[in-house]
């Protein structure tokens, strides 16, 4: 599973990071690195919940900045 991260900087300096493959996985961070870390953590929680709920397994989850 390859997940891309899209970044955008707000006018107030905050960063938004979003993973388009996982609807609703979007976070704000004080820096690009902060937003990246937070969005990866949220994505892993979402994927873990999906795996548990659907009784699926995955061998590989990768993040790639878009």
NORPELIN-V411102 format. One record per pair of residues at least 12 apart in sequence whose ideal C-beta (glycine too) atoms are under 8 Angstrom apart, sorted by the first residue. I is the first residue (numbers start at 1). J is the second residue. D is the distance in whole Angstrom. If there is no record, write none. Layout:
((I:J:D) (I:J:D))
This chain:
((1:47:7) (1:58:6) (1:60:7) (1:61:5) (1:62:7) (2:62:5) (2:64:6) (3:19:5) (3:21:5) (3:22:7) (3:43:6) (3:61:7) (3:62:7) (3:63:5) (3:64:7) (4:19:7) (4:20:6) (4:21:7) (4:63:8) (4:64:5) (4:65:7) (4:66:4) (5:17:6) (5:18:7) (5:19:6) (5:36:6) (5:39:6) (5:40:8) (5:63:6) (5:64:7) (5:65:5) (5:66:6) (6:18:5) (6:19:8) (6:20:6) (6:66:5) (7:32:6) (7:35:7) (7:36:8) (7:65:7) (7:66:8) (9:32:8) (10:28:8) (13:30:8) (14:28:5) (14:29:7) (14:30:7) (14:35:8) (15:28:7) (15:29:5) (15:30:7) (15:31:6) (15:32:5) (15:34:7) (15:35:4) (16:28:6) (16:29:8) (16:35:7) (17:29:6) (17:32:8) (17:35:4) (17:36:6) (17:38:7) (17:39:4) (18:39:7) (19:39:6) (19:43:5) (19:63:8) (20:66:8) (22:43:6) (22:46:5) (22:47:7) (24:46:8) (25:39:6) (25:42:5) (25:43:5) (25:46:6) (26:39:7) (27:39:5) (27:42:6) (36:65:8) (40:63:6) (43:63:7) (44:61:7) (47:61:6))
